[in-house]
Amino acid sequence: MMAFLVLLSVALALLTPQVADHALDRQASAARYLEGGIRLLNTLLRTHEVHRPALEKAHLA
């Protein structure tokens, strides 16, 4: 039983950096995805403000 716990502890110690690295990659991917969506919405709002006078007065973008 003790050997199993030692083996499990060693395995966790070796895998922790890889798991943390993947988590950071996912976080960076999600941030880029959200940033792209915000940029898209901003561009669409600015485009609609130019073509629609009522939206231009609202200053949505």
PyMOL commands that set and color helices and strands:
alter all, ss='L'
color gray80, all
select helices_A, chain A and resi 2-51+53-58
alter helices_A, ss='H'
color red, helices_A
deselect
rebuild
show_as cartoon
